[in-house]
Amino acid sequence: MMTRIARFWLPAFLLLWTGAAAPAAQGEKKISMKTAPPAVREAFEKQFPQARVLGVSEEKAPDGMLYEVESEWRGRHYDVTYKSSGALVSVEETIPMAEVPPAVAAALKKEFPSAKVVRAEKITEGGVLSYEFQLKGGPKKEAKFSAEGKLLASE
């Protein structure tokens, strides 16, 4: 009896489990800048002339494909996301803590007093500015604040 259960249910479980995991693995796909849509390449080159492209990925979103260009420009790291039309979706710029607005820095210190900032990013998405931090030594690993210092999310 146990052998029959193991022969049927174990393969069925594995099939369902790997089938459910497949969409997560298919999310983001690395591509070359040459294979990105021309509108994406043109928009990036116009916005970030002479930037060094580190990588490009594409990801299917509910309203179409998104393309993220990871780059270095003027000594900074950028992750820039575009729609296939070349429309800008978001810009994530790694910044030093000295460039974080005082209200945001104070809110970060208040919310996570024991955490050390590993990375600070200035994010512009849909015309809205926010700041995201990778943290170490505290209860949370990431925190996102509005430009005014309001905690938006943490994990």
Sequence and secondary structure as in RCSB ss.txt:
>XXXX:A:sequence
MMTRIARFWLPAFLLLWTGAAAPAAQGEKKISMKTAPPAVREAFEKQFPQARVLGVSEEKAPDGMLYEVESEWRG
RHYDVTYKSSGALVSVEETIPMAEVPPAVAAALKKEFPSAKVVRAEKITEGGVLSYEFQLKGGPKKEAKFSAEGK
LLASE
>XXXX:A:secstr
 HHHHHHHHHHHHHHHHHHHHHHHHTSEEEE GGGS HHHHHHHHHHSTT EEEEEEEEEETTEEEEEEEEEETT
EEEEEEEETTS EEEEEEEE GGGS HHHHHHHHHH TT EEEEEEEEEETTEEEEEEEEESSS SEEEEETTS 
EEEE 
